[in-house]
Amino acid sequence: MFNKKFGFIAAIFTAILLPLSAHSAEKNNHSPEEIVKMYYTAMANCDFVTAKKCLAVKELQQMLSFLEETVKKNPSSKSDIKEEYAPMAAGKFAPAKITGNTAEVTFTYTVNKKQKKETHTLKKIDGSWKIEE
């Protein structure tokens, strides 16, 4: 009887604490390059929840909420979004230039056989890198 109760309690703790510890590790372990790639991959998949978590600016998060509502009303727009963001998600990311709590990530990607280059500025907020611009 004691073993069954202990097993049940251990299972509950594992179910609750393991995801929490995984989330904590995730929060602090992503590099600036990974955050930018995560953002564009999320956008290409219309995963607006994940994309918003990559952003530091509330106005940008609100714009994504608006885009998310638009996609809910017009699901066919998902293919347009994927087409727009997939090349960026597949881009090549240079190592970030980190200065204190600020980082710059430059990456190149190809659209219509033309090479493009973008740079994002990130800020470290509560131990996690977030895109500012």
C-alpha positions as CSV (number, residue, x, y, z in Angstrom):
1,M,0.0,0.0,0.0
2,F,2.8,2.4,0.9
3,N,4.6,1.7,-2.3
4,K,1.5,2.4,-4.4
5,K,1.0,5.8,-2.6
6,F,4.6,6.7,-3.0
7,G,4.6,5.7,-6.7
8,F,1.5,7.8,-7.2
9,I,3.0,10.8,-5.5
10,A,6.3,10.4,-7.4
11,A,4.3,10.3,-10.7
12,I,2.5,13.5,-9.8
13,F,5.7,15.3,-8.9
14,T,7.4,14.1,-12.1
15,A,4.4,15.2,-14.2
16,I,4.5,18.7,-12.6
17,L,8.1,19.4,-11.9
18,L,9.7,17.9,-15.0
19,P,7.9,20.2,-17.4
20,L,8.7,23.2,-15.1
21,S,12.4,22.4,-15.0
22,A,12.5,21.9,-18.8
23,H,10.8,25.3,-19.2
24,S,13.3,26.9,-16.9
25,A,16.2,25.4,-18.8
26,E,14.7,26.5,-22.1
27,K,14.3,30.0,-20.8
28,N,18.0,30.6,-20.3
29,N,19.7,28.4,-22.8
30,H,18.8,29.8,-26.3
31,S,21.4,31.9,-28.0
32,P,20.5,35.1,-29.8
33,E,20.8,33.2,-33.2
34,E,18.5,30.5,-32.0
35,I,15.9,33.0,-30.9
36,V,15.9,34.7,-34.3
37,K,15.7,31.3,-36.1
38,M,12.9,30.2,-33.6
39,Y,11.0,33.4,-34.4
40,Y,11.1,32.9,-38.2
41,T,10.4,29.2,-37.9
42,A,7.4,29.9,-35.7
43,M,6.1,32.5,-38.2
44,A,6.5,30.1,-41.1
45,N,4.4,27.6,-39.2
46,C,1.9,30.3,-38.0
47,D,2.8,29.4,-34.5
48,F,2.1,32.9,-33.2
49,V,2.4,31.9,-29.5
50,T,6.0,30.9,-29.9
51,A,6.8,33.9,-32.2
52,K,5.4,36.3,-29.6
53,K,7.7,34.8,-26.9
54,C,10.7,35.7,-29.0
55,L,9.8,39.4,-29.0
56,A,10.6,42.1,-26.5
57,V,8.4,44.8,-27.9
58,K,4.7,44.7,-26.9
59,E,3.6,46.6,-30.0
60,L,5.1,43.8,-32.1
61,Q,3.4,41.2,-30.0
62,Q,0.1,43.0,-30.5
63,M,0.7,43.0,-34.2
64,L,1.2,39.2,-34.1
65,S,-2.1,38.9,-32.1
66,F,-3.8,40.8,-34.9
67,L,-2.2,38.6,-37.5
68,E,-3.3,35.5,-35.5
69,E,-6.9,36.7,-35.5
70,T,-6.7,37.4,-39.2
71,V,-5.5,33.8,-39.9
72,K,-8.3,32.4,-37.7
73,K,-10.9,34.3,-39.8
74,N,-9.1,33.5,-43.1
75,P,-7.3,30.1,-42.8
76,S,-6.2,30.3,-46.4
77,S,-3.8,33.1,-45.5
78,K,-1.5,30.6,-43.7
79,S,0.0,29.6,-47.0
80,D,0.9,33.2,-47.8
81,I,2.6,33.6,-44.4
82,K,4.5,30.4,-44.7
83,E,5.7,31.4,-48.2
84,E,6.9,34.8,-46.8
85,Y,8.7,33.5,-43.7
86,A,10.0,30.1,-44.8
87,P,13.1,31.5,-46.6
88,M,14.1,33.5,-43.5
89,A,13.7,30.4,-41.3
90,A,16.0,28.5,-43.7
91,G,18.6,31.4,-43.7
92,K,22.2,31.2,-42.6
93,F,22.8,32.9,-39.3
94,A,26.2,34.5,-38.5
95,P,27.4,34.3,-34.9
96,A,25.9,37.0,-32.8
97,K,27.8,40.1,-31.7
98,I,27.1,40.3,-28.0
99,T,27.8,43.3,-25.9
100,G,26.6,43.0,-22.4
101,N,22.8,42.5,-22.5
102,T,22.5,43.4,-26.2
103,A,23.2,41.3,-29.2
104,E,23.1,41.7,-33.0
105,V,22.2,38.8,-35.2
106,T,22.8,39.0,-39.0
107,F,21.5,36.4,-41.3
108,T,21.2,35.9,-45.1
109,Y,18.4,34.2,-47.0
110,T,17.3,33.8,-50.6
111,V,14.1,35.0,-52.1
112,N,13.4,34.7,-55.8
113,K,17.1,33.8,-56.4
114,K,18.2,37.0,-54.8
115,Q,20.3,37.0,-51.6
116,K,19.0,39.2,-48.8
117,K,20.6,40.2,-45.5
118,E,18.9,41.3,-42.3
119,T,20.1,42.2,-38.8
120,H,18.1,42.0,-35.6
121,T,18.9,43.6,-32.3
122,L,18.1,41.5,-29.2
123,K,18.1,42.3,-25.5
124,K,18.5,40.0,-22.6
125,I,15.4,40.2,-20.4
126,D,15.1,38.1,-17.3
127,G,17.8,35.8,-18.5
128,S,16.3,35.3,-22.0
129,W,17.2,36.9,-25.3
130,K,14.3,38.7,-27.0
131,I,14.1,40.5,-30.4
132,E,13.8,44.3,-30.1
133,E,14.0,45.1,-33.8
